[in-house]
Amino acid sequence: MKRLFAASFVALAACTPPASTDTPAPTQTASALAPANLPAFFDCLRTSSQAIAAAHRGGPAPGYAENAIETFEHTLAGAPVLMEIDIARTSDGALVLMHDDTLDRTTNGAGEVRAHSLAQIRALRLEDEAGAVLDAHPPTLRQALDWAAGQTILELDVKRGVSYEEVLAEVRAANALERVVFITYSDDAAVRVHTPAPEMMLSISIDAESDLDALTRRGVDLTRVLAWTGTDEPNSGLNVALAQRGVETIFGTLGGADSWDARFERENLNQYAAFADGGLQIIATDRPIEAARDLDDNDGDERIASLQCASAR
């Protein structure tokens, strides 16, 4: 990619009835991303100096709610991206997609998610970020996993009150261990997930190269690690050091009014590609379509760069 990271970065620094629980057969989305081998896919991104966007909560937009399959399809119609989703637990032990502890912000319901049964959750209608009630219902984790097969990579963010073991059991039942990324926030959590499912990719919070040594000592295979490096400032030195150890890096431009996403939108100046030139392989964003387009605008290849790595083995 022909980009000028340093100059760009310096400039930025200065400035109804319940829906059926059956999952319909997936419709192949225009920008589907289904790597043949997930570790090889991420390795290919790193060694070919390419990056891909990850849609925070699936990429909600006007008329499309967060954590909804309809939203995933809308996002994929615009660009091949990963989908980050949030997993909550109902009162009867079902796993559903929901970010908040309560239903109030994202549905036409109210109260705690864990106080409602699956049937009650599925009867609710989702709302978009402006509060418009949509003809869409909260999906279960299994519905999302089944839908994603042949469509995209899911990043699983487990919320409070949900055990890793429950999520792993559902992922295993869906035959999805090798097509998801499990998000963890500590070494203990990473070991807890990696030990029973060593074939699965993990996103792990990494602050320094030495964190990799700590993981290795505890038996974590670094070929299954993606390094989450935060949302504050891209750290090209750390990115390069991690790449030399064979570990791919994730950076988040997402957040509120002070986030990089918000700044890019206000200034009408997307700089996702410039950030990627600092050694990033994944950019987690609230603007996945804009980010994906910026990442590929300067590539001379006829195919979207990330799709070129999808067949890597």
Backbone bond lengths (Angstrom), bond angles and torsions (degrees), N, CA, C in turn:
res aa  C-N    CA-C-N  psi(-1)  N-CA   C-N-CA  omega(-1)  CA-C   N-CA-C  phi
1 M - - - 1.454 - - 1.530 109.11 -
2 K 1.292 116.49 131.80 1.451 120.67 -176.87 1.524 108.34 -91.43
3 R 1.355 116.16 94.21 1.448 120.48 -175.61 1.511 109.82 -136.03
4 L 1.313 116.34 157.49 1.454 121.72 178.08 1.514 108.03 -115.07
5 F 1.326 116.95 85.39 1.458 120.71 -173.68 1.522 112.21 -64.36
6 A 1.328 117.28 -50.04 1.456 119.54 -171.78 1.521 112.10 -60.07
7 A 1.321 116.66 -49.34 1.456 120.01 -177.84 1.517 111.07 -63.33
8 S 1.313 116.57 -42.51 1.454 120.10 -178.64 1.513 110.43 -65.21
9 F 1.339 117.42 -41.24 1.447 120.44 -177.68 1.517 111.51 -67.16
10 V 1.331 117.33 -41.14 1.458 120.09 178.07 1.517 110.50 -61.78
11 A 1.338 116.17 -41.59 1.453 119.76 179.20 1.510 111.37 -62.85
12 L 1.316 116.72 -39.66 1.455 120.04 179.55 1.517 111.61 -69.17
13 A 1.331 116.20 -38.15 1.456 119.31 -179.46 1.509 111.13 -62.57
14 A 1.322 117.01 -28.71 1.449 120.12 178.39 1.545 108.11 -79.94
15 C 0.914 119.93 -30.20 1.469 121.66 -176.34 1.634 121.22 -103.29
16 T 44.669 153.91 -124.10 1.420 150.39 27.52 1.463 114.96 106.41
17 P 1.445 123.50 -166.45 1.448 119.63 178.60 1.521 109.85 -63.09
18 P 1.308 116.17 160.10 1.448 116.35 178.84 1.521 111.47 -60.59
19 A 1.312 114.75 137.37 1.465 118.77 176.42 1.515 109.11 -71.56
20 S 1.308 115.99 156.46 1.459 119.90 177.77 1.512 109.83 -63.71
21 T 1.314 116.63 143.79 1.465 119.71 176.79 1.515 111.74 -85.68
22 D 1.340 117.09 -1.18 1.459 119.68 175.98 1.511 109.59 -71.69
23 T 1.314 116.71 141.93 1.452 120.94 178.42 1.521 109.70 -94.16
24 P 1.338 118.72 120.97 1.453 119.36 178.57 1.520 110.63 -66.94
25 A 1.315 114.85 156.63 1.465 118.87 177.61 1.510 109.44 -61.13
26 P 1.351 118.68 129.47 1.457 120.83 -177.87 1.524 111.89 -61.29
27 T 1.316 114.42 144.17 1.450 120.84 172.26 1.522 107.45 -98.35
28 Q 1.309 117.33 127.10 1.462 119.86 -178.28 1.515 110.24 -59.68
29 T 1.316 116.82 121.39 1.448 122.15 -176.92 1.519 110.38 -84.05
30 A 1.334 115.07 150.53 1.462 120.52 -173.36 1.529 112.48 -54.11
31 S 1.330 117.25 -40.11 1.461 120.54 -176.22 1.523 111.00 -111.40
32 A 1.312 117.09 41.32 1.463 120.96 -178.53 1.530 110.68 -58.10
33 L 1.328 115.56 144.70 1.461 122.64 -179.87 1.521 107.84 -130.48
34 A 1.305 117.89 102.50 1.457 122.21 -176.43 1.523 109.98 -131.43
35 P 1.337 118.52 80.71 1.464 121.12 -178.33 1.523 112.08 -59.92
36 A 1.325 114.81 144.64 1.456 120.48 177.71 1.523 111.41 -71.00
37 N 1.329 117.15 -28.72 1.463 122.65 -177.59 1.525 106.66 -148.85
38 L 1.327 116.81 113.43 1.460 119.64 -171.56 1.534 113.39 -65.33
39 P 1.333 120.90 -48.48 1.466 119.09 176.87 1.523 112.47 -58.28
40 A 1.340 116.80 -41.16 1.461 119.93 179.67 1.521 111.06 -66.15
41 F 1.314 116.87 -35.01 1.466 121.21 177.58 1.525 110.76 -60.83
42 F 1.318 116.47 -49.75 1.467 119.27 -179.53 1.532 111.29 -67.72
43 D 1.329 116.99 -37.40 1.466 119.60 175.59 1.522 110.52 -59.04
44 C 1.331 116.03 -42.22 1.466 120.89 -179.38 1.525 110.75 -62.97
45 L 1.314 117.13 -41.82 1.467 119.59 176.98 1.524 110.29 -58.07
46 R 1.329 115.79 -44.93 1.468 120.04 -177.62 1.520 111.75 -66.39
47 T 1.323 117.34 -48.65 1.464 119.80 -174.22 1.524 112.35 -73.44
48 S 1.326 117.32 -21.15 1.469 120.01 177.90 1.530 112.12 -101.47
49 S 1.329 116.79 9.13 1.470 122.52 177.62 1.521 112.14 55.81
50 Q 1.322 115.58 46.78 1.451 121.68 177.24 1.528 109.65 -114.31
51 A 1.330 115.49 162.41 1.459 120.43 178.20 1.521 109.44 -139.81
52 I 1.328 114.79 158.56 1.458 121.55 -179.93 1.516 108.70 -134.93
53 A 1.323 116.51 153.12 1.462 120.92 178.29 1.521 110.09 -92.02
54 A 1.341 115.05 149.79 1.457 122.29 173.40 1.524 107.40 -119.63
55 A 1.334 116.57 125.04 1.458 121.87 -175.35 1.528 110.73 -82.21
56 H 1.325 116.24 110.80 1.459 121.79 178.93 1.530 109.77 -62.61
57 R 1.329 117.05 123.84 1.466 123.62 -178.25 1.525 112.06 56.17
58 G 1.330 116.36 25.83 1.447 121.51 175.87 1.510 115.81 86.59
59 G 1.331 117.79 -1.00 1.459 120.51 177.08 1.514 115.30 85.78
60 P 1.340 118.80 50.88 1.471 120.08 179.14 1.515 111.78 -58.18
61 A 1.342 114.94 147.64 1.465 122.84 -178.08 1.518 107.15 -150.65
62 P 1.335 118.97 169.48 1.465 119.83 177.32 1.525 110.75 -52.16
63 G 1.342 115.85 123.93 1.449 120.91 -178.30 1.511 114.44 86.49
64 Y 1.341 117.05 1.04 1.463 121.78 -178.94 1.524 109.42 -136.18
65 A 1.315 116.15 122.95 1.457 121.69 -176.85 1.522 111.57 -83.34
66 E 1.310 116.44 158.56 1.453 119.92 173.90 1.527 110.03 -70.38
67 N 1.309 116.20 153.84 1.464 122.76 176.75 1.527 113.35 54.78
68 A 1.323 116.32 42.13 1.464 121.66 179.59 1.519 109.68 -127.61
69 I 1.324 116.70 139.87 1.461 120.42 -178.68 1.520 111.07 -63.05
70 E 1.345 117.33 -36.56 1.465 120.11 176.32 1.528 110.74 -58.49
71 T 1.324 115.99 -36.25 1.464 120.98 179.24 1.521 111.08 -70.70
72 F 1.323 116.48 -41.01 1.462 119.56 177.64 1.523 110.28 -57.97
73 E 1.324 116.33 -43.95 1.465 120.19 -179.72 1.526 111.11 -64.28
74 H 1.336 115.85 -39.95 1.470 119.89 178.34 1.524 110.63 -63.24
75 T 1.316 116.79 -43.27 1.461 120.53 -179.74 1.522 111.28 -65.11
76 L 1.329 116.67 -46.03 1.461 120.08 -179.27 1.517 112.54 -65.90
77 A 1.326 116.76 -25.77 1.460 118.76 175.80 1.520 110.80 -64.71
78 G 1.343 117.33 -22.60 1.456 121.21 -179.28 1.505 114.27 -94.83
79 A 1.342 117.75 -29.92 1.464 119.81 -176.37 1.512 110.11 -168.76
80 P 1.349 117.58 151.15 1.462 120.79 174.96 1.526 109.83 -78.58
81 V 1.318 116.83 110.73 1.457 120.92 -176.62 1.526 109.78 -138.84
82 L 1.328 115.21 161.32 1.447 121.13 169.13 1.528 108.39 -76.12
83 M 1.345 117.67 159.24 1.461 122.46 177.66 1.524 110.12 -120.92
84 E 1.320 116.94 116.04 1.456 120.90 173.12 1.516 108.44 -88.44
85 I 1.349 117.29 127.92 1.462 121.72 -178.40 1.522 109.82 -129.21
86 D 1.340 115.42 158.98 1.461 122.01 -177.19 1.519 110.30 -114.49
87 I 1.335 116.68 138.90 1.455 121.26 -172.95 1.520 110.64 -118.86
88 A 1.330 115.52 123.42 1.456 122.58 176.91 1.528 109.48 -120.64
89 R 1.355 116.36 171.90 1.471 121.94 -175.57 1.512 109.99 -123.04
90 T 1.328 116.93 135.97 1.458 121.76 178.14 1.532 109.99 -85.94
91 S 1.341 114.96 173.93 1.466 119.68 -178.94 1.521 112.56 -64.53
92 D 1.333 117.26 -26.19 1.463 120.61 179.68 1.527 112.58 -102.02
93 G 1.320 116.41 19.60 1.457 120.99 169.31 1.506 116.90 85.88
94 A 1.338 117.93 9.99 1.461 120.17 177.82 1.524 109.77 -83.46
95 L 1.318 116.48 150.53 1.457 122.34 178.05 1.519 108.90 -102.03
96 V 1.337 115.90 123.48 1.455 122.29 -177.32 1.523 109.00 -127.41
97 L 1.335 116.08 164.70 1.458 120.06 177.83 1.523 109.09 -90.01
98 M 1.327 115.38 117.25 1.456 121.54 179.27 1.526 107.26 -164.49
99 H 1.319 116.34 131.75 1.461 119.80 -179.01 1.524 112.69 -83.02
100 D 1.327 116.62 -48.00 1.460 120.75 -173.05 1.528 111.76 -82.03
101 D 1.332 115.26 161.96 1.460 120.40 172.24 1.523 110.84 -68.70
102 T 1.337 116.04 -27.51 1.462 120.99 -177.93 1.524 110.90 -114.21
103 L 1.334 114.66 166.68 1.460 122.29 -176.73 1.516 113.18 -91.12
104 D 1.314 117.33 -12.41 1.466 122.39 -166.16 1.518 114.48 -59.28
105 R 1.328 118.94 -43.39 1.463 121.11 -171.88 1.520 113.01 -75.63
106 T 1.326 118.53 -34.54 1.464 120.66 -168.70 1.526 114.54 -112.41
107 T 1.356 118.27 -2.61 1.462 121.10 -179.94 1.523 110.09 -136.77
108 N 1.325 115.77 175.60 1.467 120.25 174.80 1.526 111.16 -89.18
109 G 1.325 116.47 16.07 1.450 122.26 176.40 1.513 111.53 -105.33
110 A 1.327 115.86 -174.41 1.463 121.18 -179.90 1.523 109.20 -149.76
111 G 1.319 115.44 159.19 1.448 120.81 178.36 1.512 112.94 96.64
112 E 1.328 115.29 178.26 1.453 120.66 -176.36 1.528 111.48 -74.14
113 V 1.319 115.11 142.27 1.462 120.43 177.03 1.523 109.86 -58.63
114 R 1.320 117.29 -45.31 1.460 121.89 -174.68 1.525 113.60 -68.07
115 A 1.360 116.99 -10.44 1.463 120.93 177.70 1.520 112.27 -91.58
116 H 1.325 117.62 -0.59 1.459 122.38 -177.00 1.528 110.60 -116.84
117 S 1.336 114.79 145.47 1.460 120.05 177.22 1.526 110.25 -78.39
118 L 1.324 115.64 167.64 1.454 119.56 177.09 1.518 110.72 -58.75
119 A 1.329 118.05 -43.59 1.464 120.95 -179.72 1.523 110.75 -59.88
120 Q 1.321 117.02 -40.43 1.465 120.01 178.64 1.526 111.62 -67.39
121 I 1.312 116.67 -41.08 1.468 120.19 179.01 1.520 110.39 -64.72
122 R 1.320 116.77 -45.08 1.454 120.45 -177.50 1.522 112.60 -67.43
123 A 1.351 117.81 -21.13 1.465 121.44 178.13 1.520 112.18 -77.80
124 L 1.328 116.76 -16.06 1.463 120.62 -178.83 1.517 111.23 -75.45
125 R 1.330 114.57 157.50 1.462 120.26 173.62 1.524 108.67 -108.97
126 L 1.301 115.39 141.12 1.452 121.29 179.65 1.526 111.02 -78.73
127 E 1.323 115.48 156.00 1.462 122.06 175.82 1.521 109.30 -120.74
128 D 1.337 116.05 149.46 1.457 118.68 174.56 1.521 109.04 -83.00
129 E 1.312 116.55 -177.23 1.460 120.05 -173.67 1.519 113.47 -67.78
130 A 1.350 117.39 -18.17 1.462 121.39 176.80 1.522 111.73 -89.94
131 G 1.326 117.80 -0.90 1.447 121.79 179.47 1.514 115.09 90.37
132 A 1.316 118.27 5.65 1.465 121.20 177.84 1.526 109.62 -71.70
133 V 1.347 116.08 129.29 1.458 120.94 179.00 1.524 109.31 -78.77
134 L 1.324 116.24 128.81 1.459 121.71 -172.06 1.525 111.54 -109.43
135 D 1.310 115.49 163.30 1.456 121.30 173.92 1.524 108.18 -86.73
136 A 1.315 115.62 63.23 1.460 122.88 -177.82 1.517 107.71 -150.13
137 H 1.316 116.53 147.26 1.455 122.42 -175.53 1.526 110.36 -124.94
138 P 1.332 117.98 152.73 1.459 119.60 178.44 1.529 111.42 -60.31
139 P 1.321 117.50 126.04 1.470 119.70 178.70 1.527 111.48 -85.28
140 T 1.297 115.26 161.96 1.457 120.37 171.28 1.524 109.37 -83.79
141 L 1.320 116.01 163.48 1.461 120.10 175.60 1.526 109.96 -61.16
142 R 1.336 117.38 -41.42 1.468 119.32 -178.62 1.524 110.88 -63.01
143 Q 1.327 117.80 -39.48 1.463 119.36 176.37 1.524 111.29 -60.22
144 A 1.325 116.44 -42.46 1.464 120.09 179.48 1.526 111.04 -65.08
145 L 1.330 116.82 -42.52 1.463 120.38 179.81 1.522 111.24 -63.85
146 D 1.315 116.68 -43.26 1.464 120.04 179.49 1.521 111.14 -66.86
147 W 1.322 116.44 -40.32 1.471 119.76 178.61 1.525 110.70 -63.05
148 A 1.319 116.97 -40.04 1.471 120.88 -172.44 1.514 113.70 -70.34
149 A 1.329 118.52 -18.52 1.457 120.64 -179.07 1.529 110.16 -59.22
150 G 1.319 116.00 120.62 1.456 120.92 -177.59 1.509 114.17 78.14
151 Q 1.331 117.41 4.71 1.456 121.61 -176.80 1.523 112.83 -114.51
152 T 1.344 115.93 -53.08 1.456 118.89 -175.05 1.519 110.05 -164.10
153 I 1.316 115.24 175.50 1.456 123.63 175.54 1.526 107.75 -96.73
154 L 1.327 116.97 131.03 1.459 120.74 176.53 1.522 110.03 -99.69
155 E 1.329 115.87 135.33 1.459 122.20 170.00 1.520 107.06 -101.61
156 L 1.318 117.64 123.87 1.457 122.56 -172.43 1.522 111.23 -101.07
157 D 1.334 115.94 114.92 1.458 121.74 177.48 1.529 108.05 -106.45
158 V 1.318 116.95 112.09 1.460 122.53 -174.29 1.527 109.72 -89.54
159 K 1.319 115.90 123.50 1.463 120.41 -176.91 1.529 110.86 -89.49
160 R 1.328 114.96 174.95 1.462 120.47 -177.17 1.528 111.96 -60.48
161 G 1.319 115.74 142.59 1.449 120.94 178.33 1.508 114.20 87.38
162 V 1.325 117.24 0.76 1.462 122.15 179.24 1.527 108.12 -113.84
163 S 1.312 117.83 128.88 1.463 119.68 179.19 1.514 110.71 -85.81
164 Y 1.315 115.45 146.76 1.454 120.18 176.05 1.523 110.93 -59.24
165 E 1.336 115.76 -36.78 1.457 120.27 -177.64 1.531 111.67 -63.19
166 E 1.340 116.83 -37.79 1.466 120.60 177.02 1.532 110.59 -62.06
167 V 1.322 114.85 -45.55 1.464 119.59 -178.28 1.521 110.34 -66.26
168 L 1.322 117.39 -44.40 1.465 120.82 178.86 1.525 111.36 -59.44
169 A 1.331 116.91 -39.75 1.461 120.27 179.34 1.520 110.84 -63.35
170 E 1.335 116.41 -40.03 1.462 119.85 179.67 1.523 111.00 -69.55
171 V 1.314 116.76 -40.77 1.466 120.85 178.29 1.525 110.14 -64.23
172 R 1.325 116.67 -41.55 1.461 120.36 179.63 1.527 110.81 -65.39
173 A 1.342 116.93 -41.16 1.464 120.91 179.93 1.522 111.51 -63.62
174 A 1.333 116.21 -30.35 1.468 121.17 179.08 1.525 112.34 -86.59
175 N 1.336 116.55 3.37 1.475 121.47 -178.19 1.528 110.40 55.59
176 A 1.332 115.06 45.47 1.468 120.51 -173.23 1.523 113.61 -119.81
177 L 1.317 118.88 9.72 1.457 120.40 -176.64 1.519 112.98 -57.08
178 E 1.328 116.51 -33.17 1.458 119.74 -175.17 1.525 112.97 -99.13
179 R 1.342 116.71 16.29 1.461 119.21 176.57 1.532 112.63 -136.53
180 V 1.337 116.25 21.94 1.457 121.05 174.23 1.524 109.72 -131.70
181 V 1.320 115.24 163.99 1.467 122.81 171.80 1.522 106.87 -118.66
182 F 1.315 117.12 126.32 1.460 122.14 -179.19 1.529 108.32 -96.41
183 I 1.321 117.62 121.62 1.462 122.28 -177.54 1.524 109.95 -84.92
184 T 1.329 115.97 127.01 1.460 121.66 175.12 1.525 109.07 -128.90
185 Y 1.334 115.70 157.14 1.465 119.91 -174.59 1.528 113.76 -120.55
186 S 1.305 117.09 5.91 1.465 120.28 179.13 1.517 109.41 -154.57
187 D 1.328 116.22 163.12 1.455 120.59 176.91 1.526 110.78 -62.51
188 D 1.329 116.39 -40.94 1.468 119.82 -179.97 1.526 110.78 -59.51
189 A 1.333 115.56 -43.94 1.465 119.74 179.87 1.524 110.61 -65.46
190 A 1.330 116.09 -40.65 1.468 119.71 179.91 1.526 111.16 -61.40
191 V 1.325 117.05 -44.47 1.466 121.34 179.16 1.524 110.23 -64.65
192 R 1.314 116.33 -40.17 1.471 121.36 -179.02 1.528 112.08 -61.46
193 V 1.325 116.26 -33.33 1.465 120.50 178.93 1.522 111.17 -87.26
194 H 1.328 116.75 -41.53 1.463 121.00 -173.89 1.532 112.44 -67.30
195 T 1.327 117.08 -35.94 1.468 120.23 -175.90 1.525 112.88 -60.22
196 P 1.349 119.08 -48.23 1.471 118.31 178.76 1.517 113.88 -82.96
197 A 1.340 117.49 -14.86 1.473 120.09 -176.76 1.519 110.18 -139.03
198 P 1.344 118.21 66.15 1.469 120.89 -175.43 1.512 114.24 -66.13
199 E 1.341 117.68 -16.45 1.458 120.26 -179.67 1.514 113.24 -80.63
200 M 1.318 117.63 -9.72 1.460 121.11 -174.28 1.526 111.65 -89.62
201 M 1.326 116.37 143.06 1.458 121.82 175.76 1.530 109.47 -75.07
202 L 1.325 115.77 142.55 1.460 122.20 179.05 1.516 110.56 -121.53
203 S 1.317 116.71 138.49 1.463 121.65 164.84 1.521 106.37 -96.06
204 I 1.336 116.14 123.82 1.465 121.02 -176.25 1.526 109.01 -129.21
205 S 1.311 116.73 135.39 1.464 120.91 177.98 1.522 109.75 -66.04
206 I 1.338 116.11 124.04 1.465 122.41 -177.77 1.527 108.62 -128.89
207 D 1.325 116.22 125.94 1.463 121.54 178.33 1.516 113.17 -105.90
208 A 1.324 117.16 -24.44 1.464 121.49 -177.79 1.518 109.02 -151.51
209 E 1.341 116.22 159.20 1.461 120.15 179.98 1.525 111.22 -58.87
210 S 1.324 116.95 -32.55 1.465 120.75 -178.95 1.520 112.30 -62.60
211 D 1.333 117.50 -21.71 1.466 120.02 176.82 1.523 111.08 -61.38
212 L 1.339 116.61 -29.13 1.462 119.96 178.08 1.522 110.77 -67.09
213 D 1.316 117.04 -37.01 1.457 120.58 178.91 1.526 110.57 -63.38
214 A 1.338 116.02 -40.15 1.463 120.28 178.60 1.526 110.92 -62.89
215 L 1.321 115.96 -39.85 1.462 119.91 178.54 1.522 111.11 -67.03
216 T 1.329 116.23 -42.63 1.467 120.51 179.78 1.522 110.96 -61.16
217 R 1.324 116.66 -42.42 1.469 120.09 179.15 1.521 111.67 -60.67
218 R 1.325 116.93 -26.98 1.461 120.55 -178.62 1.530 112.22 -96.67
219 G 1.333 116.56 11.01 1.448 120.66 171.25 1.511 116.09 88.94
220 V 1.338 117.66 13.61 1.454 120.31 178.82 1.523 109.44 -84.63
221 D 1.321 116.12 127.18 1.459 122.90 179.50 1.530 108.59 -76.86
222 L 1.314 117.79 115.95 1.459 121.33 -175.81 1.525 112.80 -66.15
223 T 1.326 117.88 -18.82 1.464 118.98 176.79 1.527 111.21 -70.14
224 R 1.321 116.59 -10.31 1.470 121.37 177.86 1.521 111.95 -107.22
225 V 1.330 117.44 14.45 1.464 121.47 -174.80 1.525 111.81 -109.85
226 L 1.327 115.70 132.07 1.458 123.93 166.65 1.523 106.31 -114.10
227 A 1.318 116.91 129.77 1.464 121.40 -173.16 1.528 111.15 -92.85
228 W 1.323 116.42 114.24 1.465 121.30 173.66 1.518 107.92 -83.05
229 T 1.336 117.36 121.64 1.468 121.28 -173.29 1.522 113.02 -114.68
230 G 1.328 118.39 14.75 1.452 120.61 171.75 1.512 114.40 96.76
231 T 1.348 113.90 -166.07 1.468 121.29 -175.09 1.516 113.03 -129.61
232 D 1.313 118.12 -1.38 1.466 119.96 -172.84 1.524 113.38 -77.89
233 E 1.315 116.60 -66.99 1.465 121.68 -179.39 1.523 109.03 -140.41
234 P 1.323 118.75 135.44 1.472 119.34 173.27 1.525 109.62 -63.29
235 N 1.321 115.98 138.16 1.463 121.67 -178.13 1.526 108.26 -115.89
236 S 1.322 116.47 91.64 1.458 120.26 -174.91 1.522 111.73 -63.74
237 G 1.339 117.72 -34.20 1.461 119.94 178.69 1.519 111.61 -62.89
238 L 1.318 116.46 -44.57 1.458 120.63 177.73 1.527 110.22 -66.30
239 N 1.333 116.30 -41.92 1.470 119.82 179.99 1.520 111.32 -57.28
240 V 1.329 116.38 -44.59 1.462 121.08 -178.97 1.526 110.53 -65.99
241 A 1.327 116.23 -42.53 1.465 120.10 179.98 1.525 110.91 -62.93
242 L 1.327 117.10 -41.08 1.458 120.55 178.65 1.524 110.77 -66.69
243 A 1.333 116.34 -41.08 1.467 120.43 179.08 1.521 111.14 -60.73
244 Q 1.320 117.14 -38.13 1.455 120.86 178.56 1.529 112.16 -65.23
245 R 1.339 115.80 -20.87 1.465 121.02 175.77 1.533 111.31 -94.63
246 G 1.337 116.59 4.69 1.452 120.71 178.80 1.510 114.89 80.65
247 V 1.335 117.02 20.94 1.462 121.72 -177.56 1.521 109.76 -112.01
248 E 1.323 116.04 131.66 1.463 121.73 179.71 1.529 110.14 -86.97
249 T 1.336 114.66 153.46 1.456 121.21 -172.56 1.516 112.47 -115.35
250 I 1.356 115.05 138.39 1.457 122.81 174.53 1.524 108.45 -114.64
251 F 1.325 115.93 135.98 1.467 121.16 173.55 1.524 107.98 -130.74
252 G 1.331 116.93 141.88 1.456 120.80 -178.49 1.517 112.89 -104.62
253 T 1.321 116.21 124.53 1.466 121.10 172.71 1.521 110.65 -96.77
254 L 1.303 117.15 3.81 1.454 123.95 -175.11 1.536 111.70 -79.89
255 G 1.330 114.74 171.78 1.459 120.04 177.68 1.515 111.21 137.99
256 G 1.312 116.13 -153.60 1.453 121.73 -177.26 1.519 113.00 -94.00
257 A 1.326 114.41 -146.63 1.467 120.85 -174.54 1.523 112.81 -65.60
258 D 1.326 117.59 -20.71 1.461 120.56 -179.01 1.529 113.13 -99.04
259 S 1.314 117.50 7.40 1.459 120.57 -177.12 1.519 111.46 -75.87
260 W 1.330 115.20 164.96 1.463 119.68 174.53 1.513 110.94 -61.46
261 D 1.332 117.79 -39.55 1.465 120.67 177.69 1.517 111.02 -56.39
262 A 1.326 116.25 -47.44 1.462 120.31 -178.79 1.529 110.68 -64.12
263 R 1.329 116.46 -38.61 1.460 119.69 179.48 1.524 111.47 -65.92
264 F 1.329 115.84 -45.16 1.460 119.08 178.59 1.525 111.19 -58.99
265 E 1.337 116.31 -41.37 1.462 119.98 -178.69 1.523 110.88 -67.91
266 R 1.326 117.67 -43.33 1.472 120.80 179.52 1.518 110.81 -62.26
267 E 1.309 117.17 -42.37 1.458 121.43 -175.59 1.525 112.98 -87.26
268 N 1.343 116.28 -2.96 1.469 121.12 -177.73 1.521 110.12 50.36
269 L 1.322 115.49 43.95 1.456 121.55 -176.41 1.527 108.99 -143.57
270 N 1.313 116.54 86.74 1.458 120.36 179.48 1.521 110.64 -71.36
271 Q 1.341 115.14 133.52 1.455 120.17 -179.16 1.531 111.73 -129.39
272 Y 1.318 115.97 29.66 1.466 119.57 179.16 1.527 110.53 -63.80
273 A 1.320 116.94 -40.93 1.462 120.46 179.77 1.522 110.98 -64.35
274 A 1.316 116.36 -38.61 1.466 119.86 178.17 1.524 110.78 -64.60
275 F 1.318 117.19 -40.79 1.460 120.15 176.19 1.528 110.55 -62.10
276 A 1.332 116.07 -43.41 1.462 120.09 -177.96 1.517 111.31 -59.97
277 D 1.317 117.77 -30.65 1.457 120.68 179.25 1.516 112.21 -66.12
278 G 1.324 117.56 -12.12 1.461 120.97 175.00 1.513 112.49 -84.19
279 G 1.334 117.56 9.55 1.456 120.63 174.79 1.507 115.38 102.44
280 L 1.332 117.66 20.72 1.458 120.68 178.41 1.524 111.03 -88.70
281 Q 1.324 116.01 146.61 1.457 120.39 173.64 1.537 112.03 -109.32
282 I 1.330 117.44 -24.62 1.462 121.63 -179.80 1.520 108.82 -135.82
283 I 1.333 116.20 131.99 1.457 121.60 173.99 1.514 108.13 -116.63
284 A 1.326 116.55 112.69 1.462 122.36 178.31 1.520 108.06 -83.29
285 T 1.335 116.76 125.69 1.453 119.28 -167.68 1.521 112.59 -148.15
286 D 1.334 115.25 153.01 1.460 121.87 171.07 1.521 111.07 -85.55
287 R 1.333 118.06 -3.02 1.463 123.37 -178.76 1.539 108.61 -126.30
288 P 1.327 117.25 62.74 1.474 119.49 -170.96 1.510 115.15 -63.72
289 I 1.332 117.64 -37.18 1.462 118.86 -178.19 1.521 110.12 -70.29
290 E 1.330 116.86 -44.13 1.469 120.08 177.83 1.527 110.70 -62.61
291 A 1.338 116.18 -41.34 1.461 119.71 -179.82 1.522 111.10 -64.52
292 A 1.338 116.89 -45.35 1.463 120.25 -178.84 1.521 111.32 -62.57
293 R 1.322 115.94 -39.97 1.471 118.82 179.48 1.516 111.21 -65.94
294 D 1.323 116.78 -40.95 1.458 119.41 179.89 1.528 110.74 -66.87
295 L 1.337 116.86 -37.35 1.455 120.17 179.42 1.519 112.28 -62.46
296 D 1.325 116.76 -30.07 1.465 120.11 -175.34 1.519 114.92 -104.11
297 D 1.329 117.59 -8.67 1.456 120.28 -176.10 1.522 113.39 -57.99
298 N 1.326 116.81 -34.41 1.457 119.75 -174.92 1.520 113.97 -96.70
299 D 1.325 116.55 7.29 1.463 119.67 177.96 1.518 109.79 -87.12
300 G 1.300 116.51 137.75 1.454 120.04 -179.56 1.514 114.09 -87.34
301 D 1.350 117.01 -6.63 1.460 119.77 -177.19 1.515 111.23 -73.62
302 E 1.316 116.31 152.08 1.446 121.05 179.62 1.525 111.15 -73.55
303 R 1.322 118.34 -33.14 1.449 121.53 179.09 1.517 110.13 -91.82
304 I 1.329 116.98 148.94 1.450 120.64 173.51 1.525 108.11 -58.12
305 A 1.313 115.34 131.51 1.463 120.58 -170.30 1.526 113.11 -54.51
306 S 1.324 117.08 -45.39 1.447 119.66 -176.90 1.516 112.86 -61.77
307 L 1.340 117.07 -32.31 1.457 120.46 179.60 1.519 112.24 -69.63
308 Q 1.306 116.72 -22.01 1.467 120.14 178.39 1.530 110.66 -67.31
309 C 1.316 116.65 -24.09 1.474 120.33 -179.32 1.521 112.24 -91.03
310 A 1.328 117.91 -7.35 1.467 120.51 -173.18 1.512 113.11 -65.66
311 S 1.339 117.79 -23.82 1.460 120.88 -178.77 1.530 112.20 -95.30
312 A 1.335 116.96 3.50 1.467 120.20 -178.42 1.535 110.47 -64.64
313 R 1.316 116.12 143.42 1.473 121.79 179.17 1.524 110.76 -133.30
